Every structure is written in structure tokens, then in C-alpha cells.
Amino acid sequence: MKRQPFIAGNWKMNKTGQQAVETATQLARLCSDIKDIEVMIAPANLSLALVAQAIQGTTVKLGAQNLYFEQQGAFTGEVSADMVKAAGAEYILVGHSERRQYFGETDEAVNRKIAAALGVGLKPVLCIGETLAQRKQENTYLILDKQVSDGLKGFGLEELSNLVLAYEPVWAIGTGQTAGIEQVEAVHQHLRSLLESLFSKDLADRTRIVYGGSVKPENVKKIMAIEDVDGALVGGASLDADKFINIIKYNG
Ligand code: 13P
């Protein structure tokens, strides 16, 4: 099955609104001839509406990095799925390792966030990944399986039709160290089989499984050539439009 490549930039806690608009505008210009690849950027929540306006009518899609699962109320500092959607986002990152690591996000919270996102029609990008210690203890699949099955617990095939799964080994994020080709290949293959056993062959075939962790213009081609890798989630190298476009146009 042919899956459209998905290349996304996670800007994390970088850029003011104005800086985000500048980069997004520049990127949208550079992406004007892109047809076969879906490009998404996820600026900080505070910049969503501004960036939405800047990229309106272009080929670049908008995503958010986080939301809270409650619909509204006394949750100081949080934003709801509704707010994210109204600001113009189409995608939402859920369960990024930095959220899990620094903000104590559990698989249960991830599950509730996905439910909230689906409730307003946001497309979830479920981020999963093992730490170095977990890999060394040979617990990689155990961890990933739990993150996927608990994160997606209770959802039906229809609800998950727009799911993107992002495999980001924690030890490869922002370290300059990418996972080896064989490691990525094995994990992505494993994840596709897992989706088949948890849901259906059709869903497994259709779901894009993307890789994240020190993806750069220099290594993207090799990574994208791996079977079962359907795209990339890029942190640091997505902050600069000229650099990011060289990742997006990995095929020349
Ligand atoms: P880096 O590309 O900076 O390693 O970050 C990856 C990431 O966490 C994307 O979500």
C-alpha cells in the first residue's frame, strides 16, 4: 500500500509568534511545489493562530504540540482540544517523550488526550519511544507495545483512520545520534504488525509510521529509504526553513 510521506517539524519551545510566522511563511514559499509529501509544522500553542493565518491556502499544514484532555474549566495554564482546533490546527502531537519525561505524562493521560483530540476532529500523532536504559535492558518492544496499546485503548478503526505513529527513541532526540538503520527497520516493522494485531491489517497498512530523532538533511534519505518508514518528525533541523526544506525534498 502506498502511503503519502509525512514530514513534520516540531518546533518545541522555540520562536516568538513573529519568528514563527517568519519561518512558516518562508517554509510555505519553499514548499509551494510540493505535491507528494504532506508537510506539517507544530509551533508553540501561543503561535498557532498567527501561523495558521500565515500558511492559509499553502501546502503546509498546522499541528499543535500538546493539549489538555478536559473540555474546559479551572485548569490554569492549559489549552483544550477545542481551542487548538479553533486556532487552526489539523494535527496534534500526543505523548512526546519530553512531555512524558518532564511533565509526567502517562499512557493514560495520552489516551485521554487522543480521545479529546478525536472528539473535535484533530488528527493525532502518537509519539512513542524507549530510553537508552530500556533499550539496554532489552525492554524496547515491551515499552513500545505498552505505549501503543494503552495510548490507543478503546478507539475504533474509524476513529484511528488518520492516526500517525511517531517512533522517537529518546536517546536519539537532540543528541545528534540517530538510531541505526537496522534498529529503525526492525522497530517500524514491529509496530506495523502490532497495529495489525491490535486493530486490523487495513489500519496497519494505512497508518503512517514516522521516525524522529536527530533527522537532518544529511541522513534523511537513508532513513526515508527504510521499509516501513513513512516520514520524519524533526526537531532542531526544522527550526530553519532552508534546512528543513532540504529534509522535505529528500528525494531531490
Ligand atoms: P531532534 O530532531 O532535535 O532530535 O528532535 C526530535 C523530536 O523530538 C521531534 O519531535
Boltz pocket constraint, residues with backbone or C-beta under 6 A from the ligand:
constraints:
  - pocket:
      binder: B
      contacts: [[A, 10], [A, 96], [A, 168], [A, 172], [A, 173], [A, 174], [A, 175], [A, 176], [A, 212], [A, 213], [A, 214], [A, 215], [A, 233], [A, 234], [A, 235], [A, 236], [A, 237]]
      max_distance: 6.0
